[in-house]
Amino acid sequence: MNYLYLAIAIVAEVIGTSALSASNGFTRLAPSALTAVCFAIAFYFVSLAMRSIPVGVVYATWSGVGIVLITAVAWVWFKQMLDWPAIVGIAMIVAGVVIVNAFSNLSAH
């Protein structure tokens, strides 16, 4: 259940970050409001995940998966192109998240 909370936090953060980009520096009301709501949801659910998942694992997963997802959204939605160094870096982030969650003793606590 706690990883579901973490997944909800990640999705909310990605939606909030996308809305933040669309808010044009908080000058557009609807995307600005969506940003605030999504970040509130993200922080609430990440706090629930931290009840039983260690903070290091939560934050590594939240930030790593969030980076990968927002990069994908930026590529598809905002038409931002990725060069090879960016793709390699994203792959390394994914590998890091997998290693932390699959092999670290932190995730066993």
N, C-alpha and C positions, 0 to 999 in steps of 0.2 A: 504494500500500500504506500510506503514511503517513497518508493521510486515512482509511483504514479503521481504523488505530490510534486516530486522533482520534475517530472515530465510536464505537468501543468505549469509549473513555474517557468520552465524553459520556453514553452510555447507562448505564454503571456509576455515574457521578456522580448521575444522575437517580434511579436505583434506590436508591442509598445515601442521598440526601437524603429520598426518600419513606420509607425505612425509619427514618431519623433522626426524622422526625415521628412515626412509629408507635412509636418506642422509649420515648416518654414520659419524656424526659430521662435516657435510658440506664437506666431502671428495668425494662425488659422485655428479657429475654435474647436471644430470637431476632431481633427487629428491631435490637437493638444490635450483635449479631454480624454481621448482614447489612450494616449500615452500615459497620463496620470493613473487612469483606472487599471491599465495593464501592468504598470510597474507596481501598483499597490497589490494586485493579485499575485504577481510574481514574488514579491517579498513575503507575503503571507504564506504562500505554499512552500517557498524555500525554507521558511522557518519551521513549518510542519515536518519537512523532510529531515531537518537537522535534529529532530527529536531522537532519531535512532541511527541515522547515518552520520558518520564523523564529518565535521565541518570541512576538512581538507578534501574529502571525497565529494561532498556536495558541491563545493565551490569549483573544484576542478571539472566536474561533470557539467555543472550549470554554465560556467563560462566557456568551456571547450565546445560543448554541443551548441550553445548559443551562438558562438562565433561561426561555426560551420553552417548553421541554419540561416543566420542573418546574411552570410556571404552568398548562400544559395538564393535567398529572397532578393538580394541586391542584384544578382546576376540575372534572374528571371524577370523580376518585377521592374527594377530600375535600370535594366540593361547595362549594368556595370560589368565590364569584361575582366576576366582573370588571366594573368600571365602565368608562365610555368613556375616561377618562384612562389607565387601565391598558391597555386595548386599543390605544390610540394609542401608548403607550410601548413596548409589545411589538412593534408594527409598526415602530417606529423602530429597535429593537434588531435586528430581522430585516434591515431595510434597511442598517444599519451593518455587519452581518456579511457581507451580500452585496457591499457596496461594497469592504470590505477584501479579500475573497477574489477578487473579479472585477477590480478596477481598481487596487489598490495595487501599487506596485513591490516592496513587501516580500514578497508572495507569489511573486514571480518568482525569488527567490534560492534 
